[in-house]
Amino acid sequence: MLIGEVARRSGVSARMLRHYESLGLVRPCGRTGSGYREYSEEDIRRIFHIESLRSLGLSLRAIGRALDDPGFTPAALVGDLIREARERIAAETELLTRLRRIDAADPAGWADVLQVVALLQALGSKNAGARQRAALSSVDEVPVPVEALVEAALTETDPHVAGALRWALARSGDGVTALLADGLGSPVPEVRESAVRSLAEMPGAEATAQLRQALESPDVAVRGYAALALGTRGAAEAVPTLIDMIVRGRNDVDAADALSVLASDTAMADRIAAGLIDRLAHDTGDAPARGRLTQALADVPGSKASRALVELSHDGDRAVALTATYLLRLREGERRT
């Protein structure tokens, strides 16, 4: 079979077939009476083998080794090809993500494109100061796409940079809340915590709704941050979690402060007092927890909390009794003034 027919059957150009021959990959030894190369069926099969191996990303040199070395084993080579393919995919995915984020910024000209690129690069810098400046400038300059800000906020480890990113997110446009809510389901605890802390600084009903959902999280840290944020927003659903935080001694001072904000409503004050009293009755064996619960009653107004403190002033636990007595004196002094 002449080279033109082989090219038509195999889909490999005549020029490439000659290149294969120059490299020794295919050696058609047959010749016609006119001196033209003539390919045998075995040559054609080898050409198809070459093309199959090329489709896997093998170099022509590696293909020659694979076809000519009887002792050649593919395991190591295939492993290298997998690693190289993954690296290429990662690089292409990163490029695609960057292009999409530039497109989302809707740049008006190349100056805007370059500014977005510079901000994206700064957000990924190893220098914390550069990342912080990028976060702070992302609001006043050409806006960085919210996906980039959210990704940076969820993975940031420096507390100062993280604070700047949360500040920037709170001033960004639509779509931030939903992206942060996705972060609550991350398998990485640090990402979940960053997501709920960012949501806590987001204004609006949508963020509040996501924080309410976070109260059901199996992650105790997520529940705690959500409860603290909801407490400052006047959400009664946060009360059980806030009381539990006081019992556990986890951000108990902040939890007590959040309860005091909620207790500004008379009906809510009685509900909070009842919750604290109930935990005091059930956590009888945990002296530190009972002490924290007693202290939390200090900022809860109303007769229910006062009656509880009177009873606690006679508690068998001397520390609890002294704390309750002291708090009663403070309340009495406040009434007189």
FIDRENPA-818076 format. One line per 8 residues: number of its first residue (from 1); for each residue x, y, z of N, C-alpha, C. Coordinates in Angstrom, 1 decimal. Example, Ala and Ser with C-alpha at 12.3 -4.5 7.8 and 13.67 -1.06 7.14 Angstrom:
# FIDRENPA-818076
1 = 13.2:-5.7:7.8:12.3:-4.5:7.8:13.2:-3.3:7.8; 12.8:-2.2:7.1:13.7:-1.1:7.1:12.9:0.0:7.9 $
This chain:
# FIDRENPA-818076
1 = 0.9:-1.2:0.0:0.0:0.0:0.0:0.9:1.2:0.0; 0.6:2.2:-0.9:1.4:3.4:-1.0:1.1:4.4:0.0; 2.0:5.3:0.2:1.9:6.3:1.4:0.6:7.1:1.3; 0.1:7.4:0.1:-1.1:8.2:0.0:-2.3:7.4:0.5; -2.4:6.2:0.2:-3.5:5.3:0.6:-3.4:5.1:2.1; -2.2:4.9:2.6:-2.0:4.7:4.1:-2.5:6.0:4.8; -2.1:7.2:4.3:-2.6:8.4:4.9:-4.1:8.5:4.9; -4.8:8.1:3.9:-6.2:8.2:3.8:-6.8:7.2:4.8 $
9 = -6.3:6.0:4.9:-6.8:5.0:5.8:-6.6:5.3:7.3; -5.4:5.8:7.6:-5.0:6.0:9.0:-5.4:7.4:9.5; -5.6:8.4:8.6:-5.8:9.8:9.1:-4.5:10.5:9.4; -3.4:9.8:9.2:-2.1:10.4:9.5:-1.5:11.0:8.1; -1.1:12.2:8.1:-0.7:12.9:6.9:0.6:12.2:6.4; 0.8:12.3:5.1:2.0:11.8:4.5:3.2:12.4:5.1; 3.2:13.7:5.4:4.3:14.4:6.0:4.7:13.7:7.3; 3.6:13.5:8.1:3.9:12.9:9.4:4.4:11.4:9.3 $
17 = 3.9:10.7:8.3:4.4:9.3:8.1:5.9:9.4:7.7; 6.3:10.3:6.9:7.7:10.5:6.6:8.5:10.8:7.9; 7.9:11.7:8.7:8.6:12.0:10.0:8.8:10.8:10.9; 7.7:9.9:10.9:7.8:8.7:11.7:9.0:7.8:11.2; 9.1:7.8:9.8:10.1:7.0:9.2:11.5:7.5:9.6; 11.6:8.9:9.6:12.9:9.5:9.9:13.3:9.2:11.3; 12.4:9.0:12.2:12.7:8.7:13.6:12.8:7.2:13.8; 12.6:6.4:12.8:12.7:5.0:13.0:11.5:4.3:13.6 $
25 = 10.4:5.1:13.7:9.2:4.5:14.3:8.5:3.5:13.4; 8.5:3.8:12.1:7.9:3.0:11.0:9.0:2.8:10.0; 9.2:1.6:9.6:10.2:1.3:8.5:9.7:0.5:7.4; 8.9:1.1:6.5:8.4:0.4:5.3:9.6:-0.1:4.4; 9.8:-1.4:4.4:10.9:-1.9:3.6:10.5:-2.3:2.2; 9.2:-2.3:2.0:8.8:-2.7:0.6:8.9:-1.5:-0.4; 9.1:-1.8:-1.6:9.2:-0.8:-2.7:8.5:-1.3:-3.9; 7.9:-0.4:-4.6:7.2:-0.8:-5.8:8.2:-0.8:-6.9 $
33 = 7.8:-1.2:-8.1:8.8:-1.3:-9.3:9.3:0.1:-9.6; 8.5:1.1:-9.2:8.9:2.5:-9.5:9.7:3.1:-8.4; 9.9:2.3:-7.3:10.8:2.8:-6.2:10.0:3.5:-5.1; 8.6:3.5:-5.1:7.9:4.1:-4.1:7.8:3.2:-2.9; 7.7:3.8:-1.7:7.6:3.1:-0.4:6.3:2.3:-0.5; 6.3:1.1:0.1:5.1:0.3:0.1:4.9:-0.2:1.6; 3.8:0.1:2.2:3.5:-0.3:3.5:2.8:-1.6:3.6; 3.3:-2.5:4.5:2.6:-3.7:4.7:1.5:-3.6:5.7 $
41 = 0.7:-4.6:5.9:-0.4:-4.6:6.9:0.2:-4.5:8.3; 1.4:-5.0:8.5:2.0:-4.9:9.8:2.5:-3.5:10.1; 2.9:-2.8:9.0:3.3:-1.4:9.1:2.1:-0.5:9.5; 1.0:-0.8:8.9:-0.3:-0.1:9.1:-0.7:-0.3:10.6; -0.6:-1.5:11.1:-1.0:-1.8:12.5:-0.1:-1.0:13.4; 1.2:-0.9:13.1:2.1:-0.2:13.9:1.8:1.3:13.9; 1.4:1.8:12.8:1.0:3.2:12.7:-0.2:3.5:13.6; -1.2:2.6:13.6:-2.4:2.8:14.5:-1.9:2.7:16.0 $
49 = -0.9:1.8:16.3:-0.4:1.7:17.7:0.2:3.0:18.1; 1.0:3.6:17.2:1.7:4.9:17.5:0.6:5.9:17.8; -0.4:6.0:16.9:-1.4:7.0:17.1:-2.2:6.8:18.5; -2.4:5.5:18.8:-3.1:5.3:20.1:-2.3:5.7:21.2; -1.0:5.5:21.2:-0.1:5.9:22.3:0.1:7.4:22.3; 0.1:8.0:21.2:0.1:9.5:21.1:-1.1:10.1:21.8; -2.3:9.4:21.7:-3.5:10.0:22.3:-3.4:10.0:23.8; -2.5:9.2:24.4:-2.3:9.1:25.8:-1.3:10.2:26.3 $
57 = -0.7:10.9:25.3:0.2:12.0:25.7:1.6:11.5:25.7; 1.9:10.3:25.2:3.3:9.9:25.2:4.1:10.6:24.1; 5.4:10.9:24.4:6.2:11.5:23.3:6.6:10.4:22.3; 7.0:10.9:21.1:7.4:9.9:20.1:8.6:9.0:20.5; 9.5:9.6:21.3:10.6:8.8:21.8:10.1:7.7:22.8; 9.2:8.1:23.7:8.6:7.0:24.6:7.8:6.0:23.8; 7.2:6.4:22.8:6.4:5.4:21.9:7.4:4.4:21.3; 8.5:4.9:20.8:9.5:4.0:20.2:10.0:3.0:21.2 $
65 = 10.2:3.5:22.4:10.7:2.5:23.5:9.6:1.5:23.8; 8.4:2.0:23.9:7.3:1.1:24.2:7.0:0.0:23.2; 7.2:0.4:21.9:6.9:-0.6:20.8:8.1:-1.5:20.5; 9.3:-1.1:20.8:10.5:-1.8:20.4:11.2:-2.6:21.5; 11.0:-2.1:22.8:11.7:-2.8:23.9:10.8:-3.8:24.5; 11.1:-5.1:24.4:10.2:-6.2:24.9:10.1:-6.1:26.4; 11.1:-5.6:27.1:11.1:-5.6:28.5:10.5:-4.3:29.1; 10.0:-3.4:28.2:9.4:-2.2:28.7:8.1:-2.4:29.5 $
73 = 8.1:-1.8:30.7:6.9:-1.9:31.5:6.2:-0.5:31.5; 4.9:-0.5:31.3:4.2:0.8:31.2:3.8:1.5:32.6; 3.9:0.7:33.7:3.4:1.3:34.9:3.9:2.6:35.3; 5.3:2.8:35.3:5.9:4.0:35.8:5.5:5.1:34.8; 5.6:4.8:33.5:5.3:5.8:32.5:3.9:6.3:32.6; 2.9:5.4:32.8:1.5:5.8:32.9:1.3:6.6:34.2; 2.0:6.3:35.2:1.9:7.1:36.5:2.4:8.5:36.2; 3.5:8.6:35.5:4.0:10.0:35.2:3.0:10.7:34.3 $
81 = 2.4:10.0:33.4:1.4:10.7:32.5:0.2:11.2:33.3; -0.2:10.4:34.3:-1.4:10.8:35.1:-1.0:12.0:35.9; 0.2:12.1:36.5:0.6:13.2:37.3:0.7:14.5:36.4; 1.3:14.3:35.2:1.4:15.4:34.2:0.0:15.9:33.8; -0.9:15.0:33.6:-2.3:15.4:33.1:-3.0:16.2:34.3; -2.8:15.7:35.5:-3.4:16.4:36.6:-2.8:17.8:36.8; -1.5:17.9:36.6:-0.9:19.3:36.7:-1.5:20.2:35.6; -1.6:19.6:34.4:-2.1:20.4:33.3:-3.6:20.9:33.6 $
89 = -4.4:19.9:34.0:-5.8:20.2:34.4:-5.9:21.3:35.4; -5.0:21.2:36.5:-5.0:22.1:37.6:-4.7:23.5:37.0; -3.7:23.6:36.2:-3.2:24.9:35.6:-4.3:25.5:34.7; -4.9:24.6:33.9:-6.0:25.1:33.0:-7.2:25.6:33.8; -7.5:24.8:34.9:-8.7:25.2:35.7:-8.4:26.5:36.4; -7.2:26.7:36.9:-6.8:28.0:37.6:-7.0:29.1:36.6; -6.5:28.9:35.4:-6.6:29.9:34.3:-8.0:30.2:34.0; -8.8:29.2:33.9:-10.3:29.4:33.6:-10.9:30.2:34.7 $
97 = -10.6:29.8:35.9:-11.2:30.5:37.1:-10.8:32.0:37.0; -9.6:32.3:36.8:-9.1:33.7:36.7:-9.8:34.4:35.6; -10.0:33.8:34.4:-10.6:34.5:33.3:-12.1:34.8:33.6; -12.7:33.8:34.3:-14.2:34.0:34.6:-14.3:35.2:35.6; -13.4:35.2:36.6:-13.5:36.3:37.6:-13.2:37.7:36.9; -12.3:37.7:36.0:-12.1:39.0:35.3:-13.3:39.4:34.5; -13.9:38.4:33.9:-15.1:38.6:33.1:-16.3:39.1:34.0; -16.4:38.5:35.2:-17.4:38.9:36.1:-17.2:40.3:36.6 $
105 = -16.0:40.8:36.6:-15.8:42.2:37.1:-16.2:43.2:36.0; -16.5:42.7:34.8:-17.1:43.6:33.7:-16.1:44.8:33.5; -14.9:44.5:33.2:-13.9:45.7:33.0:-14.3:46.5:31.8; -14.1:47.8:31.9:-14.4:48.7:30.8:-13.3:48.8:29.8; -12.1:48.5:30.2:-11.0:48.6:29.3:-9.8:47.7:29.9; -8.7:47.8:29.1:-7.6:46.9:29.5:-7.0:47.4:30.9; -7.1:48.7:31.1:-6.6:49.2:32.4:-7.3:48.5:33.6; -8.7:48.4:33.4:-9.4:47.7:34.4:-9.1:46.2:34.5 $
113 = -8.8:45.6:33.4:-8.4:44.2:33.4:-7.1:44.0:34.2; -6.2:44.9:33.9:-4.9:44.8:34.6:-5.0:45.0:36.1; -5.9:45.9:36.4:-6.1:46.2:37.9:-6.8:45.0:38.6; -7.7:44.4:37.9:-8.3:43.2:38.5:-7.3:42.1:38.7; -6.5:41.9:37.6:-5.4:40.9:37.7:-4.5:41.1:38.9; -4.1:42.4:39.0:-3.2:42.8:40.1:-3.8:42.5:41.5; -5.1:42.8:41.6:-5.8:42.6:42.9:-5.9:41.1:43.2; -6.2:40.3:42.1:-6.3:38.8:42.3:-4.9:38.2:42.7 $
121 = -3.9:38.7:42.1:-2.5:38.3:42.4:-2.2:38.6:43.9; -2.6:39.9:44.3:-2.3:40.3:45.6:-3.0:39.5:46.7; -4.3:39.1:46.3:-5.1:38.3:47.3:-4.4:36.9:47.5; -3.6:36.4:46.5:-2.9:35.2:46.6:-1.5:35.3:47.0; -1.1:36.5:47.4:0.3:36.7:47.8:0.7:36.0:49.1; 1.9:35.7:49.2:2.4:35.1:50.5:2.6:36.1:51.6; 2.6:37.4:51.2:2.7:38.5:52.1:1.4:38.9:52.7; 1.2:38.8:54.0:-0.1:39.1:54.6:-0.5:40.6:54.4 $
129 = 0.5:41.5:54.5:0.2:42.9:54.2:-0.3:43.2:52.9; 0.2:42.5:51.9:-0.3:42.6:50.5:-1.7:42.1:50.4; -2.0:41.0:51.0:-3.3:40.5:51.0:-4.3:41.4:51.7; -3.9:42.0:52.8:-4.8:42.9:53.5:-5.1:44.2:52.7; -4.0:44.7:52.1:-4.2:45.9:51.2:-5.2:45.6:50.1; -5.0:44.4:49.5:-5.9:44.0:48.4:-7.3:43.9:48.8; -7.6:43.4:50.0:-8.9:43.2:50.5:-9.5:44.6:50.8; -8.8:45.5:51.4:-9.3:46.9:51.7:-9.5:47.7:50.4 $
137 = -8.7:47.5:49.4:-8.8:48.3:48.2:-9.9:47.7:47.2; -10.3:46.5:47.5:-11.2:45.8:46.5:-12.6:46.5:46.5; -12.9:47.3:47.5:-14.2:48.0:47.6:-14.2:49.3:46.8; -13.1:50.0:46.9:-13.1:51.4:46.4:-12.6:51.4:44.9; -11.7:50.4:44.6:-11.2:50.4:43.2:-12.1:49.5:42.3; -11.6:49.0:41.2:-12.4:48.0:40.4:-12.7:46.8:41.3; -14.0:46.5:41.4:-14.4:45.5:42.4:-13.8:44.1:42.0; -13.3:43.4:43.0:-12.9:42.0:42.8:-14.1:41.2:42.8 $
145 = -14.3:40.2:41.9:-15.4:39.3:41.9:-15.6:38.7:43.3; -16.9:38.6:43.7:-17.2:38.1:45.0:-16.6:36.7:45.2; -16.6:35.8:44.2:-16.1:34.5:44.3:-14.6:34.5:44.8; -13.8:35.4:44.3:-12.4:35.5:44.7:-12.3:36.0:46.2; -13.2:36.9:46.6:-13.1:37.4:47.9:-13.6:36.3:48.9; -14.6:35.6:48.5:-15.1:34.5:49.4:-14.1:33.4:49.6; -13.5:33.0:48.4:-12.4:32.0:48.5:-11.3:32.4:49.4; -10.9:33.7:49.3:-9.8:34.2:50.1:-10.2:34.2:51.6 $
153 = -11.4:34.7:51.8:-11.9:34.8:53.2:-12.0:33.4:53.9; -12.4:32.4:53.1:-12.6:31.1:53.7:-11.3:30.3:54.0; -10.2:30.8:53.3:-8.9:30.1:53.5:-7.9:30.9:54.2; -8.2:32.1:54.6:-7.2:33.0:55.2:-6.9:32.6:56.6; -5.6:32.6:57.0:-5.2:32.2:58.3:-4.8:33.4:59.2; -4.4:34.5:58.6:-4.0:35.6:59.3:-5.2:36.4:59.8; -5.4:36.6:61.1:-6.6:37.2:61.7:-6.8:38.6:61.2; -5.8:39.4:61.0:-6.0:40.8:60.5:-6.5:40.8:59.0 $
161 = -5.9:39.9:58.2:-6.3:39.8:56.8:-7.7:39.3:56.8; -8.0:38.3:57.6:-9.4:37.7:57.6:-10.4:38.8:58.0; -10.1:39.6:58.9:-11.0:40.7:59.3:-11.2:41.7:58.1; -10.1:42.0:57.4:-10.3:42.9:56.3:-11.1:42.3:55.2; -11.0:41.0:55.0:-11.8:40.3:53.9:-13.2:40.3:54.3; -13.5:40.0:55.6:-14.9:40.0:56.0:-15.5:41.4:55.9; -14.8:42.4:56.2:-15.2:43.8:56.0:-15.5:44.0:54.5; -14.7:43.6:53.6:-14.9:43.8:52.2:-16.1:43.0:51.7 $
169 = -16.3:41.8:52.2:-17.5:41.0:51.8:-18.8:41.6:52.3; -18.8:42.2:53.4:-20.0:42.9:53.9:-20.4:44.0:53.0; -19.5:44.5:52.3:-19.7:45.7:51.4:-19.8:45.3:49.9; -19.8:44.0:49.7:-19.8:43.5:48.3:-21.3:43.4:47.8; -21.4:43.0:46.6:-22.8:42.9:46.0:-23.5:41.6:46.3; -24.4:41.3:45.4:-25.2:40.1:45.6:-24.4:38.8:45.4; -24.9:37.8:46.0:-24.3:36.5:45.8:-23.3:36.0:46.9; -22.9:37.0:47.7:-21.9:36.6:48.8:-22.5:35.7:49.8 $
177 = -23.7:35.9:50.2:-24.3:35.1:51.3:-24.5:33.6:50.9; -24.9:33.4:49.6:-25.0:32.0:49.2:-23.7:31.3:49.1; -22.7:32.0:48.7:-21.3:31.4:48.6:-20.8:31.1:50.0; -21.0:32.0:50.9:-20.6:31.7:52.3:-21.4:30.6:52.9; -22.6:30.5:52.6:-23.5:29.4:53.1:-22.9:28.0:52.6; -22.4:28.0:51.4:-21.8:26.8:50.9:-20.6:26.4:51.7; -19.9:27.4:52.2:-18.7:27.1:53.1:-19.0:26.4:54.4; -20.3:26.6:54.8:-20.7:26.0:56.1:-20.7:24.5:56.0 $
185 = -20.8:24.0:54.8:-20.8:22.5:54.6:-19.4:21.9:54.2; -18.4:22.7:54.4:-17.0:22.3:54.0:-16.6:21.2:55.0; -15.8:20.2:54.5:-15.3:19.2:55.4:-14.1:19.7:56.3; -13.7:20.9:56.0:-12.6:21.5:56.8:-13.1:22.4:57.9; -12.8:22.1:59.1:-13.4:22.9:60.2:-13.1:24.4:60.2; -11.8:24.7:59.8:-11.4:26.1:59.7:-12.2:26.9:58.6; -12.6:26.2:57.5:-13.4:26.9:56.5:-14.8:27.1:57.0; -15.3:26.1:57.7:-16.7:26.3:58.3:-16.7:27.5:59.2 $
193 = -15.7:27.6:60.1:-15.6:28.7:61.0:-15.5:30.0:60.3; -14.7:30.1:59.3:-14.5:31.3:58.5:-15.8:31.7:57.9; -16.5:30.7:57.4:-17.8:31.0:56.7:-18.8:31.6:57.7; -19.0:31.0:58.8:-20.0:31.5:59.8:-19.6:32.9:60.3; -18.3:33.1:60.5:-17.9:34.4:61.0:-18.1:35.5:60.0; -17.9:35.1:58.7:-18.2:36.1:57.6:-19.7:36.4:57.5; -20.5:35.3:57.7:-21.9:35.5:57.6:-22.4:36.4:58.8; -21.7:36.3:59.9:-22.1:37.1:61.1:-21.9:38.6:60.8 $
201 = -21.0:39.0:59.9:-20.8:40.4:59.6:-21.6:40.8:58.4; -22.3:39.9:57.8:-23.1:40.3:56.6:-24.5:40.9:57.1; -24.9:42.0:56.5:-26.2:42.6:56.9:-27.3:41.9:56.1; -28.5:42.1:56.6:-29.7:41.7:55.8:-30.3:40.4:56.3; -31.5:40.3:55.8:-32.4:39.1:56.2:-31.8:37.8:55.7; -31.2:37.8:54.5:-30.7:36.6:53.9:-29.5:36.0:54.8; -28.7:36.9:55.3:-27.6:36.4:56.2:-28.2:35.9:57.5; -29.2:36.6:58.0:-29.8:36.1:59.2:-30.4:34.7:59.1 $
209 = -31.0:34.5:57.9:-31.7:33.2:57.6:-30.6:32.1:57.6; -29.4:32.4:57.0:-28.4:31.4:56.9:-27.8:31.1:58.3; -27.7:32.2:59.2:-27.2:32.0:60.5:-28.2:31.1:61.3; -29.5:31.3:61.1:-30.5:30.4:61.7:-30.2:28.9:61.3; -30.0:28.7:60.0:-29.7:27.4:59.6:-28.4:26.8:60.3; -27.4:27.7:60.5:-26.2:27.3:61.1:-26.4:26.9:62.5; -27.4:27.3:63.2:-27.7:26.8:64.6:-27.9:25.3:64.6; -28.2:24.7:63.5:-28.4:23.2:63.4:-27.2:22.5:63.0 $
217 = -26.1:23.2:62.9:-24.8:22.6:62.4:-24.3:21.6:63.5; -23.8:20.5:63.1:-23.1:19.5:64.0:-21.8:20.1:64.6; -21.3:21.2:64.0:-20.1:21.8:64.4:-20.4:22.8:65.6; -19.9:22.5:66.8:-20.2:23.3:67.9:-19.7:24.8:67.7; -18.5:24.9:67.1:-18.0:26.3:66.8:-18.9:27.1:65.9; -19.4:26.4:64.9:-20.3:27.1:63.9:-21.6:27.5:64.7; -22.2:26.6:65.5:-23.4:26.9:66.2:-23.1:28.1:67.2; -21.9:28.1:67.8:-21.6:29.2:68.7:-21.5:30.6:68.0 $
225 = -20.8:30.7:67.0:-20.7:31.9:66.3:-22.0:32.4:65.7; -22.8:31.4:65.2:-24.1:31.8:64.7:-25.0:32.3:65.8; -25.0:31.7:67.0:-25.8:32.1:68.1:-25.4:33.5:68.6; -24.1:33.8:68.6:-23.7:35.1:69.1:-24.1:36.2:68.1; -24.0:35.9:66.8:-24.5:36.9:65.8:-26.0:37.1:65.9; -26.7:36.0:66.0:-28.2:36.1:66.1:-28.7:36.8:67.3; -27.9:36.6:68.4:-28.3:37.3:69.7:-28.2:38.8:69.5; -27.2:39.3:68.8:-27.2:40.7:68.6:-28.2:41.2:67.6 $
233 = -28.8:40.3:66.9:-29.9:40.7:65.9:-31.3:40.5:66.5; -31.3:40.0:67.8:-32.6:39.9:68.5:-33.3:38.6:68.1; -32.6:37.6:67.7:-33.3:36.3:67.3:-33.4:35.4:68.5; -34.6:35.1:68.9:-34.9:34.3:70.1:-34.3:32.9:69.9; -34.2:32.4:68.7:-33.8:31.0:68.5:-32.4:30.8:69.0; -31.6:31.8:69.2:-30.2:31.7:69.7:-30.1:31.4:71.2; -31.2:31.6:71.9:-31.1:31.5:73.4:-30.6:30.1:73.9; -31.2:29.0:73.4:-30.7:27.7:73.9:-29.2:27.5:73.7 $
241 = -28.7:27.8:72.5:-27.3:27.7:72.2:-26.5:28.6:73.0; -26.9:29.8:73.3:-26.1:30.7:74.1:-26.0:30.2:75.5; -27.1:29.7:76.1:-27.1:29.1:77.4:-26.1:27.9:77.4; -26.2:27.1:76.4:-25.3:25.9:76.3:-23.8:26.4:76.3; -23.6:27.5:75.6:-22.2:28.0:75.6:-21.7:28.4:77.0; -22.6:29.0:77.8:-22.3:29.4:79.1:-22.0:28.1:80.0; -22.8:27.1:79.8:-22.5:25.9:80.5:-21.2:25.2:80.2; -20.9:25.2:78.9:-19.7:24.6:78.4:-18.4:25.5:78.7 $
249 = -18.6:26.8:79.0:-17.5:27.7:79.2:-16.9:28.0:77.9; -17.6:28.0:76.8:-17.1:28.3:75.5:-17.6:29.7:75.0; -16.7:30.7:75.0:-17.1:32.1:74.8:-18.3:32.5:75.7; -18.2:32.0:76.9:-19.3:32.2:77.8:-19.6:33.7:78.1; -18.6:34.5:78.2:-18.8:36.0:78.4:-19.5:36.6:77.3; -19.1:36.3:76.1:-19.8:36.8:74.9:-21.2:36.3:74.8; -21.4:35.1:75.2:-22.8:34.5:75.2:-23.6:35.2:76.2; -23.1:35.5:77.4:-23.9:36.2:78.4:-24.2:37.6:77.9 $
257 = -23.3:38.3:77.2:-23.5:39.6:76.7:-24.7:39.5:75.7; -24.6:38.5:74.8:-25.7:38.4:73.8:-27.0:38.1:74.5; -27.1:37.4:75.5:-28.3:37.1:76.3:-28.8:38.4:76.9; -27.9:39.3:77.4:-28.4:40.5:77.9:-29.0:41.5:76.9; -28.5:41.4:75.7:-29.1:42.2:74.6:-30.5:41.7:74.3; -30.7:40.4:74.2:-32.0:39.8:74.0:-32.9:40.1:75.2; -32.4:40.2:76.4:-33.2:40.3:77.6:-33.8:41.7:77.7; -33.5:42.6:76.8:-34.1:44.0:76.8:-35.6:43.9:76.6 $
265 = -36.1:42.8:76.0:-37.5:42.6:75.9:-38.0:41.9:77.1; -39.0:42.4:77.8:-39.5:41.8:79.0:-39.8:40.3:78.9; -40.6:40.0:77.9:-41.0:38.6:77.8:-39.8:37.7:77.5; -38.9:38.2:76.7:-37.7:37.4:76.4:-36.8:37.3:77.7; -36.8:38.3:78.5:-36.0:38.3:79.8:-36.5:37.1:80.6; -37.8:37.0:80.8:-38.3:35.9:81.6:-38.0:34.5:81.0; -38.0:34.4:79.7:-37.7:33.2:79.0:-36.2:32.8:79.2; -35.3:33.8:79.1:-33.9:33.6:79.3:-33.7:33.2:80.8 $
273 = -34.3:33.9:81.7:-34.2:33.5:83.1:-34.6:32.1:83.4; -35.7:31.7:82.8:-36.2:30.3:83.0:-35.2:29.3:82.4; -34.6:29.6:81.3:-33.6:28.7:80.7:-32.4:28.6:81.6; -31.9:29.7:82.1:-30.8:29.6:83.0:-31.1:28.9:84.3; -32.3:29.1:84.8:-32.7:28.4:86.1:-32.8:26.9:85.8; -33.3:26.5:84.6:-33.5:25.1:84.3:-32.1:24.4:84.3; -31.1:25.1:83.6:-29.8:24.5:83.6:-29.1:24.5:84.9; -29.4:25.4:85.8:-28.8:25.4:87.1:-29.4:24.2:87.9 $
281 = -30.6:23.9:87.7:-31.2:22.7:88.4:-30.7:21.4:87.9; -30.3:21.4:86.6:-29.9:20.1:86.0:-28.4:19.9:86.1; -27.6:20.9:86.0:-26.2:20.8:86.1:-25.7:21.0:87.5; -26.3:20.2:88.4:-25.9:20.4:89.9:-24.5:19.9:90.2; -24.0:19.1:89.4:-22.6:18.5:89.7:-21.5:19.3:89.1; -21.8:20.3:88.3:-20.7:21.1:87.6:-20.6:22.4:88.3; -19.8:22.6:89.3:-19.7:23.8:90.0:-19.3:25.0:89.1; -18.3:24.9:88.3:-17.9:26.1:87.4:-19.1:26.5:86.5 $
289 = -19.8:25.5:86.0:-20.9:25.8:85.1:-22.0:26.5:85.9; -22.3:26.1:87.1:-23.3:26.7:87.9:-22.9:28.2:88.3; -21.6:28.4:88.5:-21.1:29.7:88.7:-21.3:30.6:87.6; -21.0:30.1:86.3:-21.2:31.0:85.1:-22.7:31.2:84.9; -23.5:30.3:85.1:-25.0:30.5:84.9:-25.5:31.5:85.9; -25.0:31.5:87.1:-25.4:32.5:88.1:-25.0:33.9:87.7; -23.8:34.0:87.2:-23.3:35.3:86.8:-24.1:35.8:85.6; -24.6:34.9:84.7:-25.3:35.3:83.6:-26.7:35.9:83.9 $
297 = -27.2:35.5:85.1:-28.5:36.1:85.6:-28.3:37.6:85.9; -27.1:38.0:86.1:-26.9:39.4:86.5:-27.5:40.4:85.6; -27.3:40.2:84.3:-27.8:41.1:83.3:-29.1:40.8:82.7; -29.9:39.9:83.4:-31.2:39.6:83.0:-32.2:40.3:83.9; -32.9:41.3:83.4:-33.8:42.1:84.2:-35.1:41.3:84.5; -35.9:41.8:85.5:-37.2:41.2:85.8:-37.2:40.4:87.1; -38.4:40.2:87.6:-38.6:39.5:88.9:-38.2:38.1:88.9; -38.3:37.4:87.7:-38.0:36.0:87.7:-36.5:35.8:87.9 $
305 = -35.7:36.6:87.3:-34.2:36.5:87.6:-33.9:36.9:89.0; -34.6:37.9:89.5:-34.3:38.3:90.9:-34.7:37.2:91.9; -35.8:36.6:91.7:-36.2:35.5:92.6:-35.2:34.3:92.6; -34.7:34.1:91.3:-33.8:33.0:91.2:-32.5:33.3:92.0; -32.1:34.6:91.9:-30.8:35.0:92.6:-31.1:34.9:94.2; -32.3:35.2:94.6:-32.6:35.1:96.0:-32.4:33.6:96.5; -33.0:32.7:95.7:-32.8:31.3:96.1:-31.4:30.9:96.0; -30.7:31.3:95.0:-29.3:30.9:94.8:-28.4:31.5:95.9 $
313 = -28.8:32.6:96.6:-28.0:33.2:97.7:-27.9:32.2:98.9; -28.8:31.2:98.9:-28.8:30.2:99.9:-28.4:28.8:99.4; -27.7:28.8:98.2:-27.3:27.6:97.6:-26.2:26.9:98.4; -26.2:25.6:98.3:-25.3:24.8:99.0:-23.8:25.0:98.6; -23.7:25.4:97.3:-22.4:25.8:96.8:-22.0:27.2:97.3; -21.0:27.3:98.1:-20.7:28.6:98.7:-20.4:29.7:97.7; -19.6:29.2:96.6:-19.3:30.2:95.6:-20.5:30.7:94.9; -21.4:29.8:94.6:-22.7:30.3:93.9:-23.5:31.2:94.8 $
321 = -23.6:30.8:96.1:-24.3:31.7:97.1:-23.7:33.0:97.2; -22.4:33.1:97.3:-21.7:34.4:97.4:-21.9:35.3:96.1; -21.8:34.6:95.0:-22.0:35.3:93.7:-23.4:35.9:93.6; -24.4:35.1:94.0:-25.8:35.5:93.9:-26.1:36.6:94.9; -25.5:36.5:96.1:-25.7:37.6:97.1:-25.1:38.9:96.6; -23.9:38.8:96.0:-23.3:40.0:95.5:-24.1:40.7:94.3; -24.7:39.8:93.5:-25.5:40.3:92.3:-26.8:40.9:92.8; -27.3:40.4:93.9:-28.6:41.0:94.5:-28.3:42.3:95.0 $
329 = -27.1:42.5:95.7:-26.8:43.8:96.2:-26.6:44.8:95.1; -26.0:44.4:94.0:-25.9:45.3:92.8:-27.3:45.7:92.3; -28.2:44.7:92.2:-29.5:45.0:91.6:-30.2:46.0:92.6; -30.0:45.8:93.9:-30.7:46.7:94.8:-30.1:48.1:94.7; -28.8:48.2:94.5:-28.2:49.5:94.4:-28.7:50.2:93.1; -28.9:49.4:92.0:-29.4:50.0:90.8:-30.8:50.5:90.9; -31.6:49.8:91.7:-33.0:50.2:91.9:-33.1:51.5:92.7; -32.1:51.7:93.7:-32.2:52.9:94.5:-31.7:54.1:93.7 $
337 = -30.8:53.9:92.8:-30.3:55.0:92.0:-31.3:55.3:90.8 $
